[in-house]
Amino acid sequence: MARAAWAALGAAALLALPGLPAQASGQAKAQQAQVGQGAQPWPSRPVRIIVPYAPGGFTDQMARLLQPGLQQRLGQPVVVDNKPGANSITGVAELARAAPDGHTLGVVIAAYAVNTTLYPKLPYDPAKDLRGVSLLGISPLVAGVAKQVPFQSAAQLIEHARAHPGKLSYGSSGKGASAHLTTELLKWRTKVDMVHVPYRGAAPALADLIGGHIDLLLDAPTNLIEHGGPQGRVQLIGVAGAERLPAIPDVPTFAEQGIAGVEGSTWAALIAPAAVPDAVVQQLAQATAQILQEPAVQATLQRMGTFPKGLPPAQTDAFIAEETAKWAGVIQQAGITLD
């Protein structure tokens, strides 16, 4: 999806968010006093959310969905600060260096877990320097194929790939991206051979899929749903998740098509420096869970093909650890390096 379209969706999402009851500000002040017993109340100044990507993408969208609700609940301005670079490492490193006072947070996606394996010399230690606050949502990847291909389902794709080893090509937004790793997982589970064509971002990969230059692309639903359907320029043939997406209910999961063990997603999590006090982290997690239950937020997430979660801190850390281990295995199995 073009950056302008992403920005428009973000603006629409923010305009659609409902206001909170009048007592919200009073609740925020009471919570400030409780957190701040014996110390300066929190939050005592604006809260910054670092987004380690450019404006307009999935990570940015998720942060901006939280922004107005957090402002109302915390009683302080909440600012989204985009710090793109190095597959999210630049922004996450800045977050890890930030004062652990609860005034600097970050929103990360699946690359955060993958980078631990792909980049053995990160400028931070995810397990020691950072902690989860809340898993915001999970967006299962969707498989799209060019209109010209001679198959109309994921099952038929696998049959065709087995009959023509090394002939089908698949794109991704870059080496080590969720699309790349999930397709490698698909290849591993089904024992098929397809050629990887990495791109610098999802947009050029999608353009080549539409143009028939590659055969397959697994990507975030927001990038593919717009171009799918009977009148679209892409055939949507499968969902790499445990259940179908409400936005595209006619597209079955891989498991429904007899392809087991192939689940891959992009997801978003709110994280913080590791030494942020537990009371602050718990308050942030509770506020986030409330925001994710708002009807307007849920409607926006459904359009994005994202399931809202709102997991508490301990479960968020466990989820990230599981994702890190899962994709480390895929990376090692596929022999993926960045050299």
C-alpha positions as CSV (number, residue, x, y, z in Angstrom):
1,M,0.0,0.0,0.0
2,A,1.3,3.5,-0.9
3,R,2.5,5.6,2.0
4,A,-0.2,8.2,1.3
5,A,-2.8,5.4,1.6
6,W,-1.4,4.3,4.9
7,A,-1.4,7.9,6.2
8,A,-5.1,8.2,5.2
9,L,-6.0,5.0,7.0
10,G,-4.1,6.3,10.1
11,A,-6.0,9.6,10.0
12,A,-9.3,7.9,9.6
13,A,-8.6,5.5,12.4
14,L,-7.7,8.4,14.8
15,L,-10.8,10.4,13.8
16,A,-13.0,7.3,14.4
17,L,-11.8,6.8,18.0
18,P,-14.4,7.6,20.6
19,G,-13.8,9.9,23.5
20,L,-13.5,8.6,27.0
21,P,-15.9,9.4,29.8
22,A,-15.3,12.5,31.8
23,Q,-14.0,10.6,34.8
24,A,-11.0,9.3,32.8
25,S,-8.9,12.3,33.6
26,G,-9.7,11.9,37.3
27,Q,-8.7,8.2,37.1
28,A,-5.5,9.1,35.5
29,K,-4.6,11.6,38.3
30,A,-5.4,9.0,40.9
31,Q,-3.3,6.4,39.1
32,Q,-0.4,9.0,39.0
33,A,-0.6,9.5,42.7
34,Q,-0.6,5.7,43.4
35,V,2.4,5.1,41.1
36,G,4.3,8.1,42.5
37,Q,4.1,7.3,46.2
38,G,7.5,8.4,47.7
39,A,8.7,9.7,44.3
40,Q,7.7,12.0,41.5
41,P,4.3,11.0,40.1
42,W,4.2,9.3,36.7
43,P,3.7,10.5,34.1
44,S,5.0,13.9,34.9
45,R,5.7,15.0,31.3
46,P,4.8,13.9,27.7
47,V,5.2,10.2,26.9
48,R,7.2,9.4,23.7
49,I,6.5,6.2,21.7
50,I,9.4,5.4,19.5
51,V,8.4,3.7,16.2
52,P,11.5,2.2,14.6
53,Y,10.1,2.6,11.1
54,A,9.1,5.4,8.8
55,P,5.6,6.9,9.1
56,G,2.7,5.1,7.4
57,G,3.5,1.5,7.9
58,F,1.9,-1.2,10.1
59,T,4.1,-0.3,13.2
60,D,3.3,3.4,12.9
61,Q,-0.4,2.6,12.4
62,M,-0.5,0.5,15.6
63,A,1.3,3.2,17.7
64,R,-1.1,5.9,16.4
65,L,-4.1,3.8,17.3
66,L,-2.9,3.8,20.9
67,Q,-1.9,7.5,21.0
68,P,-5.3,9.2,21.7
69,G,-6.5,6.6,24.2
70,L,-3.2,6.8,26.2
71,Q,-3.3,10.6,26.2
72,Q,-6.8,10.6,27.7
73,R,-6.0,7.9,30.3
74,L,-2.5,9.2,31.3
75,G,-3.4,12.9,31.4
76,Q,-0.2,13.8,29.4
77,P,0.5,14.3,25.7
78,V,1.7,11.1,23.9
79,V,4.0,11.7,21.0
80,V,4.9,9.2,18.2
81,D,8.5,9.5,17.2
82,N,9.6,7.7,14.0
83,K,13.2,6.5,14.1
84,P,13.7,4.3,11.1
85,G,16.8,2.4,10.2
86,A,18.7,-0.9,10.1
87,N,15.6,-3.1,10.2
88,S,14.3,-1.4,13.3
89,I,17.6,-1.7,15.2
90,T,18.2,2.1,15.2
91,G,15.0,3.0,17.0
92,V,15.1,0.0,19.4
93,A,18.7,0.9,20.4
94,E,17.5,4.4,21.3
95,L,14.7,3.0,23.4
96,A,17.1,0.7,25.2
97,R,19.3,3.7,26.1
98,A,16.4,5.8,27.3
99,A,15.8,6.6,31.0
100,P,13.7,3.9,32.5
101,D,11.2,6.3,33.9
102,G,8.2,5.3,31.8
103,H,8.3,8.3,29.6
104,T,9.8,6.6,26.6
105,L,8.2,3.5,25.1
106,G,8.4,1.7,21.8
107,V,6.2,-0.3,19.4
108,V,8.0,-3.2,17.6
109,I,6.9,-5.9,15.2
110,A,8.1,-9.4,14.3
111,A,11.5,-8.1,13.1
112,Y,12.3,-7.4,16.7
113,A,12.3,-11.1,17.5
114,V,14.0,-12.1,14.2
115,N,16.9,-9.6,14.6
116,T,18.2,-11.5,17.7
117,T,19.2,-14.3,15.4
118,L,20.0,-12.4,12.2
119,Y,22.2,-9.8,13.9
120,P,24.4,-11.5,16.5
121,K,26.0,-8.2,17.6
122,L,23.0,-6.0,18.4
123,P,23.7,-2.8,20.3
124,Y,21.2,-4.0,22.9
125,D,20.2,-7.2,24.6
126,P,16.5,-7.8,24.2
127,A,16.3,-10.1,27.2
128,K,18.2,-7.7,29.5
129,D,17.7,-4.2,28.3
130,L,14.0,-4.3,27.3
131,R,10.7,-5.7,28.6
132,G,7.3,-6.3,27.1
133,V,4.3,-4.1,28.1
134,S,1.5,-5.5,26.0
135,L,1.1,-7.6,22.8
136,L,-1.2,-5.3,20.8
137,G,-2.3,-7.4,17.9
138,I,-1.4,-10.2,15.5
139,S,-1.8,-9.9,11.7
140,P,-1.4,-13.3,10.0
141,L,0.3,-13.1,6.6
142,V,-1.8,-13.7,3.5
143,A,-0.6,-15.6,0.4
144,G,-1.2,-13.8,-2.9
145,V,-0.4,-15.1,-6.3
146,A,-0.3,-13.5,-9.7
147,K,-3.4,-13.8,-11.8
148,Q,-1.5,-15.6,-14.6
149,V,-0.5,-18.7,-12.5
150,P,-2.2,-22.0,-13.1
151,F,-3.4,-22.6,-9.6
152,Q,-6.1,-21.1,-7.4
153,S,-5.3,-22.4,-3.9
154,A,-2.4,-23.0,-1.5
155,A,-2.8,-26.7,-2.0
156,Q,-2.6,-26.4,-5.7
157,L,0.4,-24.1,-5.4
158,I,2.2,-26.9,-3.5
159,E,1.3,-29.5,-6.0
160,H,2.5,-27.3,-8.8
161,A,5.8,-26.5,-7.0
162,R,6.4,-30.2,-6.4
163,A,5.9,-30.9,-10.1
164,H,8.1,-28.0,-11.2
165,P,11.0,-27.8,-8.6
166,G,12.9,-24.6,-8.6
167,K,10.6,-23.0,-11.2
168,L,8.3,-20.9,-9.0
169,S,9.5,-17.6,-7.5
170,Y,8.4,-15.8,-4.4
171,G,9.0,-12.3,-3.3
172,S,9.5,-10.7,0.1
173,S,10.0,-7.2,1.5
174,G,13.6,-8.1,2.2
175,K,15.9,-10.9,3.4
176,G,14.9,-12.0,6.9
177,A,11.5,-10.3,6.7
178,S,8.4,-12.1,8.0
179,A,7.3,-12.8,4.4
180,H,10.7,-14.4,3.6
181,L,10.8,-16.5,6.8
182,T,7.2,-17.6,6.6
183,T,7.6,-18.7,3.0
184,E,10.8,-20.6,4.0
185,L,8.7,-22.3,6.7
186,L,6.2,-23.2,4.0
187,K,8.9,-24.7,1.9
188,W,10.4,-26.6,4.8
189,R,7.0,-28.1,5.9
190,T,6.0,-29.1,2.4
191,K,9.4,-30.1,1.0
192,V,9.1,-27.9,-2.1
193,D,11.7,-25.8,-3.8
194,M,11.0,-22.1,-4.8
195,V,13.3,-19.3,-5.6
196,H,13.4,-16.3,-3.3
197,V,13.4,-12.8,-4.8
198,P,14.1,-10.2,-2.1
199,Y,13.0,-6.6,-2.6
200,R,13.6,-3.3,-0.7
201,G,10.1,-3.1,0.8
202,A,6.7,-4.7,0.3
203,A,5.6,-2.2,-2.4
204,P,8.0,-3.2,-5.2
205,A,7.4,-6.9,-4.4
206,L,3.7,-6.4,-4.7
207,A,4.1,-4.4,-8.0
208,D,6.1,-7.3,-9.5
209,L,3.5,-9.8,-8.3
210,I,0.8,-7.8,-10.0
211,G,2.9,-7.6,-13.1
212,G,3.5,-11.4,-13.1
213,H,7.2,-11.1,-12.6
214,I,7.0,-13.3,-9.4
215,D,4.5,-16.1,-8.7
216,L,3.9,-15.8,-4.9
217,L,4.0,-13.2,-2.2
218,L,3.2,-13.7,1.5
219,D,2.6,-10.3,3.1
220,A,0.6,-8.4,5.7
221,P,-3.2,-8.4,4.9
222,T,-3.3,-4.6,4.6
223,N,-0.9,-4.8,1.6
224,L,-2.8,-7.6,-0.2
225,I,-6.5,-7.3,0.7
226,E,-6.9,-4.1,-1.4
227,H,-5.7,-5.9,-4.5
228,G,-7.5,-9.3,-4.0
229,G,-11.0,-10.5,-4.7
230,P,-12.7,-11.4,-7.9
231,Q,-12.1,-8.0,-9.4
232,G,-8.6,-7.5,-8.0
233,R,-5.2,-8.0,-9.6
234,V,-4.1,-10.6,-7.2
235,Q,-5.5,-14.0,-6.2
236,L,-5.6,-14.5,-2.4
237,I,-5.1,-18.2,-1.8
238,G,-4.3,-18.7,1.9
239,V,-4.0,-17.3,5.4
240,A,-0.9,-18.2,7.4
241,G,-2.8,-18.2,10.7
242,A,-4.9,-20.3,13.0
243,E,-8.2,-18.8,11.7
244,R,-9.6,-17.0,8.8
245,L,-9.6,-13.2,8.7
246,P,-13.0,-11.4,9.0
247,A,-11.9,-9.0,6.3
248,I,-11.5,-11.9,3.8
249,P,-13.7,-14.7,5.1
250,D,-13.7,-16.7,1.9
251,V,-9.9,-17.2,2.0
252,P,-9.1,-20.4,3.9
253,T,-6.1,-21.0,6.2
254,F,-3.2,-23.1,5.1
255,A,-4.2,-25.7,7.7
256,E,-7.7,-25.9,6.2
257,Q,-6.0,-26.8,2.9
258,G,-4.0,-29.7,4.4
259,I,-0.8,-27.7,5.0
260,A,0.0,-28.0,8.7
261,G,2.4,-26.1,10.8
262,V,2.7,-23.0,8.6
263,E,1.8,-20.0,10.6
264,G,3.5,-16.6,10.2
265,S,2.5,-13.1,11.0
266,T,3.4,-9.6,11.6
267,W,2.5,-8.5,15.1
268,A,2.9,-5.4,17.2
269,A,4.0,-5.1,20.8
270,L,4.4,-2.2,23.2
271,I,7.8,-2.4,25.0
272,A,9.8,-0.4,27.4
273,P,13.3,-0.2,29.0
274,A,13.8,-3.1,31.3
275,A,14.1,-1.1,34.5
276,V,10.8,0.8,34.2
277,P,9.0,0.2,37.5
278,D,6.4,-2.6,37.5
279,A,3.7,-0.3,38.7
280,V,4.2,1.9,35.6
281,V,4.3,-1.1,33.2
282,Q,1.1,-2.6,34.8
283,Q,-0.7,0.7,34.4
284,L,0.3,1.0,30.8
285,A,-0.7,-2.6,30.1
286,Q,-4.1,-2.1,31.6
287,A,-4.7,1.2,29.7
288,T,-3.6,-0.6,26.5
289,A,-6.0,-3.5,27.0
290,Q,-8.9,-1.0,27.5
291,I,-8.0,0.9,24.3
292,L,-7.9,-2.4,22.3
293,Q,-11.5,-3.1,23.5
294,E,-12.9,0.1,22.1
295,P,-15.3,-0.6,19.2
296,A,-13.7,1.9,16.8
297,V,-10.2,0.5,17.4
298,Q,-11.4,-3.0,16.9
299,A,-13.2,-2.0,13.7
300,T,-10.0,-0.4,12.4
301,L,-7.9,-3.5,13.3
302,Q,-10.4,-5.8,11.6
303,R,-10.1,-3.8,8.4
304,M,-6.3,-4.1,8.7
305,G,-6.6,-7.9,9.1
306,T,-5.3,-7.7,12.7
307,F,-6.6,-9.6,15.7
308,P,-6.5,-7.4,18.9
309,K,-4.7,-9.0,21.9
310,G,-3.8,-6.8,24.8
311,L,-1.8,-9.4,26.6
312,P,-0.2,-8.5,30.0
313,P,3.5,-7.9,30.4
314,A,4.6,-11.4,31.4
315,Q,2.6,-13.1,28.6
316,T,4.0,-10.5,26.1
317,D,7.6,-11.4,27.1
318,A,6.7,-15.1,26.7
319,F,5.2,-14.5,23.3
320,I,8.3,-12.6,22.1
321,A,10.6,-15.4,23.4
322,E,8.6,-18.0,21.6
323,E,8.7,-16.0,18.4
324,T,12.5,-15.6,18.8
325,A,13.0,-19.3,19.2
326,K,10.6,-20.3,16.4
327,W,12.2,-18.1,13.8
328,A,15.7,-18.9,14.9
329,G,15.0,-22.5,14.0
330,V,13.7,-21.4,10.5
331,I,16.7,-19.2,9.9
332,Q,19.1,-22.0,10.8
333,Q,17.2,-24.6,8.8
334,A,17.1,-22.4,5.7
335,G,20.7,-21.2,6.2
336,I,19.7,-17.6,6.0
337,T,22.4,-15.0,6.5
338,L,22.6,-11.3,5.7
339,D,26.0,-11.6,4.0
